Every structure is written in structure tokens, then in C-alpha cells.
Amino acid sequence: MAPEHPDTPGGDPTALALKILVAGGFGVGKTTLVGAVSEIRPLRTEEMLSEAGQLVDDTGGVDRKSTTTVAMDFGRITIRSGLSLYLFGTPGQDRFWFLWDEVAQGALGAVVLADTRRLEDCFPAVDYFEHRAIPFVVAVNCFAGARRHAPQDVSRALDLDAGTPVVLCDARERESGKEVLIRLVEYAGRRHTARLLDSVG
């Protein structure tokens, strides 16, 4: 048996591993999404919400939330043979944004999770990726009891650039999360191809 290649999953020198960020507001389901789709036990850096933290973290609409990510979540999923995604879930609160620039280095793209009950919470993530020309999709996490909105309505509310995908998902469900990631890879691939064509045109 050939030795595993040190830089690729499973030792296949032709395999491709891509870095994906999972971002969004506080309590929107980032840790849940990474955990649902990851084929390995996800790395989590969650801490209990403290009384001091509750003074700065808006828990409206997520009253039952008792923990928060303080560094990042990490997971891995194989989309198909030879293509794996490394998932990095970012903390949602603005006091942790200094971590984003480090984590975003070399990322293919990002998933911005949104909760229509607190849609304004994902504005900072949308602005971050738009300003850095990092491809992203907005995934509306369909919480129980939340009013359903059409993707085009969410796109208008967030003032997204034309063509930015908006998809509905359930962050708890592996197949739903996988579909979001596939949409992102396809969209990022088209964006990358368009940039290459522009550069040679």
C-alpha cells in the first residue's frame, strides 16, 4: 500500500481539500451546521455564556442558548471522491472579529447563515465577504416558528450583489447542509472561472 500523501485527505495526491468559512450572527446555527455535516468529530471551542457576556450578547430569539463559540469550530466533509471541504465556523459576536482575517486566509468561499427573525445580525458577515471579494452564499436557517421568506425577498432585504445565491436550509440536517456547501462550491467555481476569463480577456 502506498503511503499517505501528507497534504491531502486519505493520502490521495490528486485529492483536493478546500477551505470554507461558516459565518453569521450570534446563535444562528453555525456550530450546529458544522457538527451536522462533519464526517469527523468536530472541534468546538464553546464556552458557557457568562453573566458578563449576556450584557453584550443579544440573546433575543435564542433565549435557550447557553454556550457561545469563542475561537472557531472545525469539521470536514467529503463532497465526492477527491473533493473534501474543511469547515471553519467563526464566532458571531463583533468582539471576536479580529479572528476573521486569519481564518479567511486561503478560503474558497463562505456560508453566511441567516435567521429571518434577526436578519440584521448577518449584515456584518455579508459586508465582510463582499468587501474582500470572497464568494459566499446566504443560507437561511429555517427555525421552527420563524416566518418563511422567499429567497428573493431575503436577497433584497440584505441588498446582496446580483447573483449571490440565497438558499433555505435546516442546519440540523446533514443533507440540507451538504446541499448548501455544494451550492457554494459551484458558485465559487463560476466566480473563479469568470475572474480568470477577465484576466486573459
TORKOL-4160 file (C-alpha; in steps of 0.2 Angstrom, whole numbers, padded with zeros to 4 digits, m for minus):
201
<pt num="1" X="0000" Y="0000" Z="0000"/>
<pt num="2" X="0007" Y="0017" Z="m0005"/>
<pt num="3" X="0010" Y="0029" Z="0010"/>
<pt num="4" X="m0002" Y="0043" Z="0013"/>
<pt num="5" X="0002" Y="0059" Z="0004"/>
<pt num="6" X="0005" Y="0072" Z="0019"/>
<pt num="7" X="m0005" Y="0086" Z="0011"/>
<pt num="8" X="m0021" Y="0078" Z="0005"/>
<pt num="9" X="m0035" Y="0068" Z="0014"/>
<pt num="10" X="m0033" Y="0049" Z="0013"/>
<pt num="11" X="m0016" Y="0051" Z="0005"/>
<pt num="12" X="m0023" Y="0053" Z="m0012"/>
<pt num="13" X="m0011" Y="0065" Z="m0021"/>
<pt num="14" X="m0024" Y="0070" Z="m0033"/>
<pt num="15" X="m0037" Y="0074" Z="m0020"/>
<pt num="16" X="m0042" Y="0092" Z="m0017"/>
<pt num="17" X="m0046" Y="0100" Z="0000"/>
<pt num="18" X="m0055" Y="0117" Z="0000"/>
<pt num="19" X="m0057" Y="0129" Z="0015"/>
<pt num="20" X="m0074" Y="0135" Z="0018"/>
<pt num="21" X="m0080" Y="0148" Z="0032"/>
<pt num="22" X="m0096" Y="0147" Z="0041"/>
<pt num="23" X="m0101" Y="0164" Z="0047"/>
<pt num="24" X="m0116" Y="0173" Z="0053"/>
<pt num="25" X="m0124" Y="0181" Z="0069"/>
<pt num="26" X="m0124" Y="0175" Z="0087"/>
<pt num="27" X="m0135" Y="0160" Z="0089"/>
<pt num="28" X="m0139" Y="0157" Z="0071"/>
<pt num="29" X="m0133" Y="0139" Z="0070"/>
<pt num="30" X="m0115" Y="0139" Z="0064"/>
<pt num="31" X="m0109" Y="0126" Z="0076"/>
<pt num="32" X="m0124" Y="0116" Z="0073"/>
<pt num="33" X="m0121" Y="0116" Z="0054"/>
<pt num="34" X="m0103" Y="0111" Z="0056"/>
<pt num="35" X="m0107" Y="0097" Z="0068"/>
<pt num="36" X="m0121" Y="0091" Z="0057"/>
<pt num="37" X="m0111" Y="0089" Z="0041"/>
<pt num="38" X="m0094" Y="0084" Z="0048"/>
<pt num="39" X="m0088" Y="0066" Z="0045"/>
<pt num="40" X="m0076" Y="0068" Z="0059"/>
<pt num="41" X="m0079" Y="0073" Z="0077"/>
<pt num="42" X="m0080" Y="0092" Z="0075"/>
<pt num="43" X="m0068" Y="0103" Z="0085"/>
<pt num="44" X="m0078" Y="0115" Z="0095"/>
<pt num="45" X="m0072" Y="0130" Z="0106"/>
<pt num="46" X="m0088" Y="0133" Z="0115"/>
<pt num="47" X="m0089" Y="0141" Z="0132"/>
<pt num="48" X="m0104" Y="0144" Z="0144"/>
<pt num="49" X="m0112" Y="0161" Z="0142"/>
<pt num="50" X="m0107" Y="0171" Z="0157"/>
<pt num="51" X="m0117" Y="0185" Z="0166"/>
<pt num="52" X="m0105" Y="0197" Z="0159"/>
<pt num="53" X="m0107" Y="0190" Z="0141"/>
<pt num="54" X="m0125" Y="0191" Z="0142"/>
<pt num="55" X="m0124" Y="0210" Z="0144"/>
<pt num="56" X="m0116" Y="0212" Z="0127"/>
<pt num="57" X="m0123" Y="0197" Z="0118"/>
<pt num="58" X="m0141" Y="0199" Z="0111"/>
<pt num="59" X="m0150" Y="0183" Z="0116"/>
<pt num="60" X="m0167" Y="0189" Z="0109"/>
<pt num="61" X="m0174" Y="0175" Z="0099"/>
<pt num="62" X="m0161" Y="0162" Z="0106"/>
<pt num="63" X="m0166" Y="0163" Z="0124"/>
<pt num="64" X="m0161" Y="0144" Z="0127"/>
<pt num="65" X="m0144" Y="0147" Z="0120"/>
<pt num="66" X="m0131" Y="0143" Z="0135"/>
<pt num="67" X="m0115" Y="0142" Z="0125"/>
<pt num="68" X="m0105" Y="0153" Z="0113"/>
<pt num="69" X="m0090" Y="0149" Z="0101"/>
<pt num="70" X="m0075" Y="0159" Z="0107"/>
<pt num="71" X="m0062" Y="0154" Z="0093"/>
<pt num="72" X="m0069" Y="0143" Z="0079"/>
<pt num="73" X="m0077" Y="0126" Z="0075"/>
<pt num="74" X="m0069" Y="0114" Z="0063"/>
<pt num="75" X="m0075" Y="0100" Z="0053"/>
<pt num="76" X="m0073" Y="0090" Z="0037"/>
<pt num="77" X="m0084" Y="0083" Z="0024"/>
<pt num="78" X="m0081" Y="0074" Z="0008"/>
<pt num="79" X="m0092" Y="0080" Z="m0006"/>
<pt num="80" X="m0087" Y="0067" Z="m0018"/>
<pt num="81" X="m0072" Y="0056" Z="m0022"/>
<pt num="82" X="m0056" Y="0068" Z="m0022"/>
<pt num="83" X="m0065" Y="0083" Z="m0015"/>
<pt num="84" X="m0066" Y="0087" Z="0003"/>
<pt num="85" X="m0071" Y="0103" Z="0012"/>
<pt num="86" X="m0063" Y="0109" Z="0028"/>
<pt num="87" X="m0076" Y="0119" Z="0038"/>
<pt num="88" X="m0071" Y="0134" Z="0049"/>
<pt num="89" X="m0085" Y="0141" Z="0059"/>
<pt num="90" X="m0082" Y="0158" Z="0065"/>
<pt num="91" X="m0088" Y="0167" Z="0081"/>
<pt num="92" X="m0103" Y="0178" Z="0078"/>
<pt num="93" X="m0100" Y="0192" Z="0090"/>
<pt num="94" X="m0091" Y="0208" Z="0085"/>
<pt num="95" X="m0078" Y="0207" Z="0099"/>
<pt num="96" X="m0071" Y="0191" Z="0091"/>
<pt num="97" X="m0069" Y="0198" Z="0073"/>
<pt num="98" X="m0051" Y="0200" Z="0075"/>
<pt num="99" X="m0050" Y="0181" Z="0071"/>
<pt num="100" X="m0059" Y="0183" Z="0055"/>
<pt num="101" X="m0044" Y="0189" Z="0044"/>
<pt num="102" X="m0033" Y="0175" Z="0050"/>
<pt num="103" X="m0047" Y="0162" Z="0047"/>
<pt num="104" X="m0051" Y="0169" Z="0030"/>
<pt num="105" X="m0034" Y="0167" Z="0023"/>
<pt num="106" X="m0035" Y="0155" Z="0008"/>
<pt num="107" X="m0054" Y="0152" Z="0009"/>
<pt num="108" X="m0063" Y="0147" Z="m0007"/>
<pt num="109" X="m0079" Y="0155" Z="0000"/>
<pt num="110" X="m0091" Y="0156" Z="0014"/>
<pt num="111" X="m0108" Y="0151" Z="0020"/>
<pt num="112" X="m0117" Y="0166" Z="0029"/>
<pt num="113" X="m0131" Y="0158" Z="0040"/>
<pt num="114" X="m0146" Y="0169" Z="0042"/>
<pt num="115" X="m0161" Y="0169" Z="0054"/>
<pt num="116" X="m0175" Y="0179" Z="0047"/>
<pt num="117" X="m0181" Y="0184" Z="0065"/>
<pt num="118" X="m0164" Y="0193" Z="0067"/>
<pt num="119" X="m0159" Y="0196" Z="0049"/>
<pt num="120" X="m0149" Y="0211" Z="0053"/>
<pt num="121" X="m0136" Y="0200" Z="0063"/>
<pt num="122" X="m0129" Y="0194" Z="0047"/>
<pt num="123" X="m0126" Y="0211" Z="0039"/>
<pt num="124" X="m0108" Y="0212" Z="0046"/>
<pt num="125" X="m0103" Y="0195" Z="0038"/>
<pt num="126" X="m0111" Y="0200" Z="0021"/>
<pt num="127" X="m0101" Y="0216" Z="0021"/>
<pt num="128" X="m0085" Y="0207" Z="0026"/>
<pt num="129" X="m0086" Y="0195" Z="0012"/>
<pt num="130" X="m0092" Y="0207" Z="m0001"/>
<pt num="131" X="m0078" Y="0220" Z="0003"/>
<pt num="132" X="m0065" Y="0206" Z="0001"/>
<pt num="133" X="m0072" Y="0198" Z="m0014"/>
<pt num="134" X="m0074" Y="0181" Z="m0006"/>
<pt num="135" X="m0088" Y="0171" Z="m0014"/>
<pt num="136" X="m0102" Y="0167" Z="m0002"/>
<pt num="137" X="m0120" Y="0160" Z="m0001"/>
<pt num="138" X="m0133" Y="0166" Z="0011"/>
<pt num="139" X="m0141" Y="0150" Z="0019"/>
<pt num="140" X="m0157" Y="0155" Z="0028"/>
<pt num="141" X="m0159" Y="0143" Z="0043"/>
<pt num="142" X="m0177" Y="0139" Z="0045"/>
<pt num="143" X="m0180" Y="0139" Z="0063"/>
<pt num="144" X="m0197" Y="0132" Z="0070"/>
<pt num="145" X="m0209" Y="0146" Z="0072"/>
<pt num="146" X="m0200" Y="0158" Z="0060"/>
<pt num="147" X="m0210" Y="0166" Z="0046"/>
<pt num="148" X="m0204" Y="0158" Z="0029"/>
<pt num="149" X="m0197" Y="0171" Z="0017"/>
<pt num="150" X="m0194" Y="0168" Z="m0002"/>
<pt num="151" X="m0175" Y="0169" Z="m0006"/>
<pt num="152" X="m0178" Y="0184" Z="m0017"/>
<pt num="153" X="m0185" Y="0193" Z="m0003"/>
<pt num="154" X="m0170" Y="0189" Z="0008"/>
<pt num="155" X="m0159" Y="0195" Z="m0006"/>
<pt num="156" X="m0167" Y="0211" Z="m0007"/>
<pt num="157" X="m0168" Y="0214" Z="0012"/>
<pt num="158" X="m0149" Y="0211" Z="0013"/>
<pt num="159" X="m0145" Y="0221" Z="m0003"/>
<pt num="160" X="m0135" Y="0207" Z="m0010"/>
<pt num="161" X="m0124" Y="0209" Z="m0026"/>
<pt num="162" X="m0133" Y="0202" Z="m0041"/>
<pt num="163" X="m0131" Y="0183" Z="m0042"/>
<pt num="164" X="m0127" Y="0180" Z="m0024"/>
<pt num="165" X="m0136" Y="0163" Z="m0020"/>
<pt num="166" X="m0149" Y="0163" Z="m0006"/>
<pt num="167" X="m0154" Y="0145" Z="m0001"/>
<pt num="168" X="m0166" Y="0139" Z="0013"/>
<pt num="169" X="m0159" Y="0125" Z="0025"/>
<pt num="170" X="m0160" Y="0116" Z="0041"/>
<pt num="171" X="m0144" Y="0117" Z="0049"/>
<pt num="172" X="m0148" Y="0102" Z="0060"/>
<pt num="173" X="m0149" Y="0091" Z="0044"/>
<pt num="174" X="m0134" Y="0083" Z="0036"/>
<pt num="175" X="m0141" Y="0083" Z="0018"/>
<pt num="176" X="m0148" Y="0100" Z="0019"/>
<pt num="177" X="m0131" Y="0107" Z="0025"/>
<pt num="178" X="m0122" Y="0097" Z="0011"/>
<pt num="179" X="m0133" Y="0105" Z="m0002"/>
<pt num="180" X="m0128" Y="0122" Z="0004"/>
<pt num="181" X="m0110" Y="0118" Z="0003"/>
<pt num="182" X="m0112" Y="0111" Z="m0015"/>
<pt num="183" X="m0121" Y="0127" Z="m0020"/>
<pt num="184" X="m0106" Y="0137" Z="m0013"/>
<pt num="185" X="m0093" Y="0126" Z="m0022"/>
<pt num="186" X="m0102" Y="0128" Z="m0038"/>
<pt num="187" X="m0104" Y="0147" Z="m0036"/>
<pt num="188" X="m0086" Y="0150" Z="m0031"/>
<pt num="189" X="m0081" Y="0139" Z="m0046"/>
<pt num="190" X="m0091" Y="0150" Z="m0058"/>
<pt num="191" X="m0084" Y="0166" Z="m0049"/>
<pt num="192" X="m0066" Y="0160" Z="m0051"/>
<pt num="193" X="m0068" Y="0155" Z="m0069"/>
<pt num="194" X="m0076" Y="0172" Z="m0073"/>
<pt num="195" X="m0061" Y="0181" Z="m0065"/>
<pt num="196" X="m0049" Y="0170" Z="m0075"/>
<pt num="197" X="m0058" Y="0174" Z="m0091"/>
<pt num="198" X="m0057" Y="0193" Z="m0087"/>
<pt num="199" X="m0039" Y="0192" Z="m0083"/>
<pt num="200" X="m0035" Y="0185" Z="m0100"/>
<pt num="201" X="m0048" Y="0195" Z="m0110"/>
